[in-house]
Structure formats: C-alpha cells, structure tokens
C-alpha cells in the first residue's frame, strides 16, 4: 500500500540547483559585472542568460521576479566564496 502512494504537492517546475550551477558557471567564466564589459555589465545580463537556459532545459521560463530572488542569493554566495578564497 505505501509503495504505491504518490507524493503530495505540486511538482517543481525548475531544478533550481541546475540553474544555480549554470549561474555560477557563467559568473566564473565572466567574472563579476563591470561597466567596462558591455555584454556583462549588470545582473540583468545574467538573468537574461538564465532565462534562455531555463527555456532550453525546462521548456519554459520562470518569472523574472522569481528568478531575481534566486539570483540575488546566488550572487551573494558566489561573491562570498571569491572573497574568502582571496584571503
């Protein structure tokens, strides 16, 4: 009986760990945002790249507001890791 039970709740639409991995990969490849890098000058560049990634991986994009909350947390951790590595 227990083996046939389905999990309750809504299925996740996005594998956020995969999206975070892609965000870190992009940040490691491009470095932090700088006005001297027109193609990598602001957080919105990363957000746009991740929207394209989600469309390709999951067949749809999260809302920009939801993605932006995730990206803000990821960027904080990414910057902390770089800061600690430099010390």
C-alpha positions as CSV (number, residue, x, y, z in Angstrom):
1,X,0.0,0.0,0.0
2,X,2.7,2.5,1.0
3,X,4.8,1.8,-2.1
4,X,2.1,2.9,-4.4
5,X,1.4,6.2,-2.8
6,X,2.2,9.3,-4.8
7,X,4.0,12.2,-3.3
8,X,1.7,15.0,-2.3
9,X,2.2,18.6,-3.5
10,X,3.0,20.3,-6.7
11,X,5.9,19.1,-8.8
12,X,8.8,21.5,-9.1
13,X,8.8,23.3,-12.5
14,X,12.6,24.1,-12.4
15,X,15.6,22.3,-11.0
16,X,16.9,25.3,-9.2
17,X,20.2,23.5,-8.3
18,X,20.9,23.1,-12.1
19,X,20.0,26.8,-12.7
20,X,22.3,27.8,-9.8
21,X,25.1,25.7,-11.2
22,X,24.7,27.5,-14.6
23,X,24.7,30.9,-12.8
24,X,28.0,30.0,-11.1
25,X,29.4,28.7,-14.3
26,X,28.6,31.9,-16.1
27,X,29.9,34.0,-13.2
28,X,33.2,32.0,-13.0
29,X,33.6,32.4,-16.8
30,X,32.8,36.1,-17.0
31,X,33.7,37.4,-13.6
32,X,31.7,40.0,-11.7
33,X,29.8,42.6,-13.6
34,X,31.8,45.6,-14.8
35,X,30.7,48.6,-16.8
36,X,33.8,48.1,-19.0
37,X,32.3,44.7,-20.2
38,X,29.2,45.8,-22.2
39,X,28.0,42.2,-22.5
40,X,28.5,41.5,-18.8
41,X,27.8,44.9,-17.2
42,X,24.9,44.2,-14.9
43,X,22.9,41.5,-13.1
44,X,20.3,41.7,-15.8
45,X,22.8,40.1,-18.3
46,X,23.0,37.0,-16.0
47,X,19.2,37.0,-15.5
48,X,18.7,37.0,-19.3
49,X,21.2,34.2,-19.8
50,X,19.4,32.2,-17.2
51,X,16.0,32.7,-18.7
52,X,17.4,31.4,-22.0
53,X,18.9,28.4,-20.1
54,X,15.6,27.6,-18.4
55,X,13.7,27.8,-21.7
56,X,16.2,25.3,-23.2
57,X,16.4,23.0,-20.2
58,X,12.8,23.0,-19.0
59,X,10.8,24.3,-21.9
60,X,9.7,27.5,-20.1
61,X,11.0,30.5,-18.2
62,X,10.4,31.4,-14.6
63,X,9.0,34.8,-13.9
64,X,11.7,37.5,-13.7
65,X,10.7,38.3,-10.1
66,X,11.2,34.7,-9.0
67,X,14.4,34.3,-10.9
68,X,15.7,37.6,-9.5
69,X,15.2,36.5,-5.9
70,X,17.2,33.3,-6.6
71,X,19.9,35.2,-8.5
72,X,20.4,37.7,-5.6
73,X,21.0,34.9,-3.2
74,X,23.3,33.0,-5.5
75,X,25.4,36.1,-6.3
76,X,25.8,36.8,-2.6
77,X,27.2,33.3,-2.0
78,X,29.4,33.5,-5.2
79,X,30.9,36.8,-4.1
80,X,31.4,35.5,-0.5
81,X,33.3,32.4,-1.9
82,X,35.5,34.6,-4.0
83,X,36.2,36.9,-1.1
84,X,37.1,34.0,1.2
85,X,39.3,32.4,-1.5
86,X,41.2,35.7,-1.9
87,X,42.0,35.9,1.8
